[in-house]
Amino acid sequence: MSDVPEFRLTVDQNPYLPAGGREMHAVLGVRSLGGGRPAEAAQVIVLDTSGSMTYGGKLRAAKRAALTALDTIRDGVHFAVVGGANQPRMIYPPSPERLVRMDGRSRARAKDAVEAMDAKGGTAIGTWLLFAHKLLAARPDAVRHALLLTDGKNQHETADELGRALDRCAGGFTCHALGVGTDWAVAELRRISSVLLGEFLDVAEPDDLEQRFRELTETAMAKEVPDVALRVWTPQHARLRFVKQMAPVLDDLTARGVPSGRQTVDYPLGAWGAEEREYHLCVEVPPGGVGRRMRAAWAKLLLPGGEAAASGDVLAEWTDDVGRATLINGRVARHTDQAELAEAVQEGLAARREGDEETATARLGRAVVLARQVGNEQVADLLDRVVDVLDAASGTVRLKKDVAKADEMSLDTRSVRTVPTRLGEPSPGTGRTARTRPGEPGA
């Protein structure tokens, strides 16, 4: 059994452009087949211990969830439990500020410390993240993961302070963030999970925390590769317009690209286990004449140490065949619609909160059309709790007068969770599966 799983990369696109056309879109499907060994891991559990956690059974539920996570962390993993308020503090180990190896003894002591944990003070999430970053930095070769729980807004530091903390933490570890109750800010957790390459979840009922902690910890324990990157080469005079993760969660990676050569840029993809993800790439190429063919981009997956795991070409060919040039690849179209769906939901909810009923109605109506078009039943069901659908086909809706805050937050949170296309099964005539090939540009 290999220590590293096999990766596969598929490229789906319509390679044809009209004469003078410049913009090429492609969907990269990345699949890790698993079968390797779980990587060395380091785990920090960050629990909100501000005063508001004492209400509504949240602290009690958080303790039960943390105990479940401690049972799920496998022996040998380095871990710590941190409490977050105005400043972070060690729950276990109590001192010094370090990770400890999980075994029967440390697990039992950590559980005792969690049971004795109290809650008071405010919320300064950036300081919690910096504290977790310091702890996890001691295990640079491990899969570094933080599980963060909060019930409130980041009231005791500014947005700029949180931003600076995230800039320092970026690339240091992956963070999954959970908001419990209805007093936290969706935009804040979305920002945190995006920069730290994780996901964020809404947990309206405290009793559901235990299951969420178990699932997220199991996922972290199953990772097999700590840090994977996507290297994209483009030819001279071409411009890479964007790289976006499209499944399982929408996330724009464009600004996180780091130049790695004259014509290559590397995008961090975080840790991987046996899983599938999809990415939408758009490149602007110099216009060509009919019959010209070129490589518009070359994508390569890089493992830690720079080893290539898989690669694939994005091609461009100019044609005077209108049918070929105007055909939109099915997966590209699907992901374009899913990105528009998330945007429509978020803009509609923002307008609703601001009292702009006309804009809210129009944008949420558009979301109703798109949710059904892409088959996102979860978002469609959540939209039904926010609007009365009068005509789903046209997107004619009426805003509901009384909407539970938990339903609105759940719709906002889950708007970025997408329905994946079928990886490894290219659309007829457009898909290609490729492996690493020596001597390619950008290698």
Secondary structure by P-SEA (a helix, b strand, c coil): cccbbbbbbbbbccccccccccbbbbbbbbbcccccccccbbbbbbbbccccccccaaaaaaaaaaaaaaaacccccccbbbbbccbbbbcccccccbbbbbcaaaaaaaaaaaaacccbbbbbaaaaaaaaaaaaccccccbbbbbbbbccccccccaaaaaaaaaaacccbbbbbbbccccccaaaaaaaaaaacbbbbbbccccaaaaaaaaaaaaaaaccccbbbbbbbbccccccccccccccbbbbcccccccccccbbbbbbcccccbbbbbbbbbbccccccccccccbbbbbbcccccccccccbbbbbcccccccccccaaaaaaaaaaaaaaaaaaaaaaaaacaaaaaaaaaaaaaaaaaaacaaaaaaaaaaccccccccccbbbbbccccaaaaaaaaaaccccccccccccccccbbbbccccccccc
